[in-house]
Amino acid sequence: MAESVRDKVIAIIAEQAVLDVADVRPEATLAELGIDSLGLVESIFAIEEAFDITVPFNANEPAQSNFDISSVAAIIAAVEKLVAEQKA
């Protein structure tokens, strides 16, 4: 059975946060998980590579980005949307 987008994103975030996958809750923010701005960038690169997508993220103006990083669940939803758009 193929790994779901949700499971893969959580695994990437868990790796960046040096946490067990079970400790990464959908409602958690990256800050709550101990992921700083460098960890965020590394997570984004890992997500792009894992899903062969390009995340529209402007580090200088995160408010201008269409990629919501406010919580793990928001990141999962954004990745799911990008993956679906890529398949369309």
C-alpha positions in Angstrom: 0.0 0.0 0.0 1.4 3.4 -1.0 2.3 5.8 1.8 -0.3 8.6 2.0 0.7 12.3 1.6 -0.3 12.8 5.2 2.0 10.0 6.5 4.9 11.1 4.3 4.7 14.8 5.3 4.5 13.8 9.0 7.5 11.6 8.6 9.5 14.4 7.0 8.5 16.9 9.8 9.3 14.3 12.4 12.7 13.7 10.9 13.4 17.5 10.9 12.2 17.8 14.5 14.1 14.7 15.6 10.8 13.3 17.0 9.0 10.1 16.8 6.2 10.2 14.1 3.6 9.5 16.8 4.7 12.8 18.5 3.8 14.9 15.5 0.2 16.0 15.9 -1.7 17.6 13.1 -2.7 20.7 15.2 0.9 21.3 16.2 2.9 24.3 14.9 6.4 23.9 13.6 7.6 26.1 16.5 5.9 23.7 19.0 7.8 20.9 17.4 11.1 22.7 17.8 11.5 23.5 14.0 13.2 26.8 13.4 13.4 28.7 10.1 16.3 26.6 8.9 14.4 23.5 9.7 11.4 24.9 7.8 13.5 25.4 4.7 15.0 21.9 5.0 11.5 20.5 5.5 10.2 22.3 2.4 13.1 21.0 0.3 12.5 17.5 1.6 8.7 17.8 0.8 9.5 19.1 -2.7 11.9 16.2 -3.4 9.6 13.5 -1.9 6.5 14.6 -4.0 8.3 16.1 -7.0 6.5 19.4 -6.5 7.5 23.1 -6.2 6.3 24.8 -3.1 5.4 28.5 -3.8 7.2 29.9 -0.8 8.7 33.3 -0.4 10.9 33.3 2.6 11.2 37.1 2.6 7.4 37.5 2.6 5.7 34.4 4.0 2.4 36.3 4.1 2.5 36.5 0.3 2.8 32.7 -0.1 -0.1 30.4 -0.9 1.5 27.7 1.1 0.1 27.7 4.7 2.7 26.7 7.3 0.7 27.6 10.4 0.3 23.9 11.5 1.2 20.4 10.5 -2.4 19.9 9.2 -2.1 23.1 7.1 1.1 21.9 5.5 -0.5 18.5 4.8 -3.5 20.2 3.1 -1.2 22.5 1.1 0.9 19.5 -0.1 -2.2 17.5 -1.0 -3.4 20.4 -3.1 -0.1 20.8 -4.9 0.1 17.0 -5.6 -3.5 17.0 -6.9 -2.8 20.0 -9.2 0.3 18.3 -10.5 -1.8 15.2 -11.4 -4.5 17.3 -13.2 
